[in-house]
Amino acid sequence: MRVFFLTFVLITLNSFLLIGQRTDYGSTTNRYSISSDEEKVYQLKVTLPQDYDENKDYRTLYYLDSWWLSEIVMGSYALLTISEKIDDVVLVGISLDGSLLDWNIQRTFDFTPSKYNMPVSQTVGMGENAIPLNENTTGGGEKFIEFLETKVLKFIDDKYPNLSKNRGLLGHSFGGLFGFYVIQNRPALFSDFIIISPALWWNKSELLQEELFSEFKEDEQQAKLYLSYGEDEFKWIVSSNIEMDNVINNLGKSRLDYKFVAYDKTNHNSILPKAIYDGLMYLYGR
């Protein structure tokens, strides 16, 4: 039965590709380049659902780290779509073209809310792609929020005026840390969040303060938050996520749909397929 089901899924995906003459699992992906005020060039991957109608209103999910998450995000969305388990959503991936080192440098700077200020020297990445955490490689979070607000969101709104203001944001690790930074500082930009294994240990867990959520708590739009981590992750990921769950529950925000999941037998990377799939279902499931 499992072999039959897998064969059926593969044939169905092939049918989407061949009959529809589309790419990306039956959807169409348009690619754009956009520059920040600092002249950094980013790539946007805008994936439109099959049978996209410019006269129809669509929700949008912006996902960070598309440099390496595009296949998982689009594949999960495709399986949910052909299973008729999920509403139509426009996916917008944000990252850059370049090497593994280029990507590592970009995300480390853009997604961290402050300059690294911990007593222990640390690096991110491995081997020749590793970079040190210091005042020069970190702390670009506020600039990246401004880039999203004034460049990316404006570009997408102008290019696709039929997209609703109901926007989602997906982030993993440093991207998840940035997701909480957005929630605390620009709660009106996004209403829905998939946050996976956020690096909440950052600078002695500086974001784990209930008072930083005051604007989010008072924001009147309906919000959804899917937060998860893997039980086999490093202890500072596990402990800081459990503490964040307590902070969110203590907010008492009335217009918030919230789910917190600890995945058994998963680590910082193996969690991604499960959490992305489940997060999409939580935000957009029928």
C-alpha positions in Angstrom: 0.0 0.0 0.0 2.8 2.4 0.9 4.6 1.7 -2.4 1.4 2.3 -4.3 0.8 5.6 -2.5 4.3 6.8 -3.3 4.0 5.8 -6.9 0.6 7.7 -7.1 2.2 10.8 -5.6 5.1 10.8 -8.1 2.8 10.2 -11.0 0.6 13.0 -9.9 3.5 15.4 -9.5 4.7 14.5 -12.9 1.2 15.1 -14.3 1.3 18.6 -12.9 4.7 19.2 -14.6 3.9 17.7 -18.0 0.3 18.4 -18.6 0.3 21.9 -17.1 3.7 22.7 -18.6 4.5 24.4 -15.4 7.6 24.3 -13.1 8.0 23.8 -9.4 5.4 21.1 -8.7 2.6 22.5 -10.9 3.1 26.1 -9.8 4.8 28.9 -11.7 7.8 30.7 -10.0 8.8 34.1 -11.1 12.3 35.4 -10.0 13.2 39.0 -9.3 16.3 40.8 -8.1 16.0 43.6 -5.6 18.6 45.8 -4.0 18.8 47.2 -0.5 19.9 50.7 0.3 23.3 49.2 1.1 23.3 47.9 -2.5 23.0 44.3 -1.4 21.3 42.3 -4.1 18.6 39.8 -3.0 16.6 37.2 -5.0 12.9 36.9 -4.7 11.2 33.6 -5.7 7.5 34.3 -6.1 5.6 31.0 -6.5 2.1 31.3 -7.8 -0.4 28.4 -7.2 -1.7 26.4 -10.2 -4.5 28.2 -11.9 -3.5 31.5 -10.4 -6.1 34.2 -11.1 -5.0 37.8 -10.9 -8.6 38.7 -10.0 -8.6 36.5 -6.9 -7.3 37.5 -3.5 -4.5 35.4 -2.1 -2.7 35.1 1.2 1.1 35.2 1.1 3.9 33.3 2.9 7.3 34.9 2.9 10.0 32.4 3.8 13.6 33.3 4.7 16.6 31.3 3.6 15.2 30.3 0.2 18.8 29.6 -0.8 18.3 26.2 0.8 14.7 25.9 1.9 12.9 26.4 -1.4 12.6 22.7 -2.3 11.2 21.7 1.1 8.7 24.6 1.3 7.5 24.2 -2.3 7.5 20.4 -2.0 5.5 20.4 1.2 3.0 22.9 -0.3 2.7 20.8 -3.4 1.8 17.7 -1.5 -0.8 19.5 0.6 -2.2 21.1 -2.5 -2.7 17.9 -4.5 -4.2 16.3 -1.4 -6.6 19.3 -1.2 -5.6 19.9 2.4 -4.6 23.5 2.1 -5.8 26.8 0.7 -4.0 28.5 -2.3 -1.1 30.6 -1.1 1.5 32.7 -2.9 5.0 31.8 -1.7 7.7 34.4 -1.6 11.3 33.1 -1.0 13.9 35.6 0.1 17.7 35.0 -0.1 20.5 35.6 -2.4 22.5 33.9 -5.2 26.0 32.9 -4.3 28.0 30.4 -2.5 27.4 28.7 0.9 29.7 31.2 2.5 27.8 34.1 0.9 24.6 32.8 2.2 26.0 32.2 5.7 27.4 35.8 5.8 24.0 37.2 4.7 21.8 35.4 7.1 24.1 35.8 10.1 24.1 39.6 9.7 20.5 40.2 8.5 18.7 37.9 11.0 20.5 38.9 14.2 18.8 41.7 16.2 22.0 43.0 17.9 25.7 42.9 17.7 27.1 39.7 19.2 27.9 40.4 22.8 28.6 37.1 24.7 31.8 36.2 26.6 32.4 33.0 24.6 33.8 33.2 21.0 31.6 31.4 18.5 31.5 30.7 14.8 28.7 29.6 12.6 29.1 27.3 9.6 31.7 24.6 9.1 35.2 24.5 7.7 36.0 27.2 5.1 32.4 28.4 5.2 32.6 29.2 8.9 32.4 32.9 10.0 33.0 34.4 13.5 30.3 36.0 15.4 31.4 39.6 16.2 30.3 43.2 15.8 31.1 43.2 12.1 29.2 40.0 11.2 26.0 40.5 13.2 23.3 43.0 14.2 21.6 43.8 10.9 18.1 42.9 12.0 16.7 46.4 12.1 18.0 47.2 8.6 16.6 44.0 7.3 13.2 44.8 8.7 13.3 48.1 7.0 14.4 46.4 3.7 11.4 44.0 4.0 9.0 46.8 4.7 10.2 49.5 2.3 11.5 47.3 -0.6 10.3 43.7 -0.6 6.7 44.1 0.6 6.2 47.3 -1.5 7.6 45.5 -4.6 5.3 42.5 -4.2 2.3 44.7 -3.4 2.9 46.7 -6.6 3.7 43.7 -8.8 0.8 41.6 -7.4 -1.9 44.0 -6.2 -4.4 41.2 -5.7 -2.4 39.8 -2.8 -4.0 40.4 0.6 -2.3 42.1 3.5 -2.6 38.8 5.4 1.0 37.9 5.2 2.9 35.0 6.8 6.6 34.7 7.7 8.6 31.5 8.0 12.0 31.4 9.6 14.4 28.8 11.0 17.2 29.1 13.5 18.6 32.7 13.0 15.6 33.2 10.7 13.3 32.2 13.6 15.2 34.6 15.9 14.4 37.3 13.4 10.8 36.2 13.2 10.4 37.0 16.9 12.2 40.3 16.5 9.6 41.2 13.8 6.8 40.2 16.1 8.1 42.4 18.8 9.0 45.4 16.7 6.8 45.4 13.6 3.7 43.3 14.5 1.6 44.8 11.8 3.8 43.6 8.9 2.9 39.9 9.3 -0.1 38.2 10.9 1.0 34.6 10.6 4.3 32.9 11.6 6.0 29.5 11.3 9.0 29.7 13.5 11.2 26.7 13.7 14.1 26.1 16.2 14.7 29.9 16.8 18.1 30.8 18.1 16.6 32.4 21.2 19.9 32.0 23.1 21.1 35.0 21.2 23.0 37.5 23.5 21.9 35.9 26.7 18.3 35.3 25.5 17.7 39.1 25.1 14.3 38.5 23.3 12.9 36.4 26.1 11.3 39.4 27.9 7.5 39.7 28.1 7.6 43.5 27.9 9.1 43.3 24.4 5.8 41.9 23.2 3.7 44.9 24.3 3.0 46.1 20.7 2.2 42.6 19.6 -0.1 42.1 22.5 -2.1 45.3 21.7 -2.2 44.7 17.9 -5.8 44.0 17.0 -5.3 41.9 13.9 -5.9 38.1 14.2 -2.5 36.3 14.4 -1.4 32.7 14.1 1.9 31.4 15.5 3.3 27.9 15.0 6.5 27.4 17.1 8.5 24.2 17.2 11.9 22.8 18.1 13.5 19.3 18.1 14.0 17.4 21.3 17.5 16.3 20.1 18.8 19.9 19.6 21.4 21.6 21.7 20.2 22.3 25.3 20.2 26.1 24.8 17.8 25.8 21.9 15.5 23.5 23.9 15.5 25.6 27.1 15.1 28.9 25.4 12.1 27.7 23.3 10.4 26.3 26.4 10.9 29.6 28.1 9.5 31.4 25.0 6.4 29.2 25.2 5.9 30.4 28.8 6.3 34.0 27.7 3.7 33.7 24.9 1.2 31.9 27.1 1.6 34.7 29.7 0.8 37.4 27.2 -2.9 36.6 27.3 -3.3 37.9 23.7 -7.0 37.3 22.8 -6.6 37.3 19.0 -3.9 34.7 18.8 -4.0 31.1 17.5 -0.9 29.5 18.9 0.6 26.0 18.8 3.9 24.9 20.3 5.3 21.5 19.3 8.4 19.6 20.5 9.3 17.0 17.8 10.7 13.7 19.1 13.9 12.3 17.7 14.7 15.4 15.6 17.6 17.8 15.6 18.2 21.3 14.3 18.0 20.3 10.7 16.0 17.1 10.6 13.1 19.0 12.0 12.6 21.1 8.9 10.5 18.8 6.7 8.1 17.9 9.5 7.8 21.4 10.9 7.3 23.1 7.6 4.6 20.7 6.5 2.8 20.9 9.8 3.2 24.7 10.0 1.7 25.1 6.5 -1.3 22.9 7.6 -1.7 25.0 10.8 -1.7 28.3 9.0 -3.5 27.4 5.8 -5.2 24.0 6.3 -8.8 23.6 5.2 
